[in-house]
Amino acid sequence: MTVIGGMPAKPRVSNNLPQAMKAVREIRGLTQEDFGLVSSRTYLSGLERGLKSPTLGKLEQIASVMQVHPLTLLALTYASTPSREAAAEVLDRVCQDLVRLWSEDV
């Protein structure tokens, strides 16, 4: 881990949200047109190509159409590959972080 000024540097994360969204959409058998009530096909295409970034509210709406929790998309975003195993590793890390946060004396 790199340390800058006494604090650990944040690990560099690539933006895998476009791949995560497309993978879940395809697994669910959805087309871009199926998101018409929450987004235009053009906007969704821009998201999937990495040209646009959704707000958390828009991510919630998109996840709702996909019938997944928004954290599912985020877990896949931070996973090394869009796979069940890689997403499970990310979620395990998040669970460990949450346990440590609430077990520390504040």
Residue pairs with C-beta under 8 A, 6 or more apart in sequence:
1 8
1 9
1 11
2 8
2 9
3 9
13 78
15 50
15 77
16 76
16 77
16 78
16 79
16 82
17 47
17 50
17 53
17 54
17 73
17 74
17 77
18 47
18 48
18 49
18 50
19 76
19 82
20 73
20 74
20 76
20 77
20 79
20 82
21 44
21 47
21 48
21 62
21 73
22 48
23 76
23 82
24 66
24 68
24 72
24 73
24 76
25 31
25 32
25 48
25 66
28 66
28 67
28 68
30 65
30 66
32 41
32 44
32 45
32 48
33 41
34 65
35 41
35 44
35 62
35 65
37 65
38 58
38 61
38 62
38 64
38 65
39 58
39 61
39 62
43 52
44 62
46 52
47 53
47 54
47 62
54 62
56 70
59 70
59 73
59 74
60 70
62 73
63 69
63 70
63 72
63 73
66 73
71 91
72 87
75 87
75 90
75 91
75 94
76 82
76 86
76 87
78 90
79 86
79 87
79 89
79 90
80 86
80 89
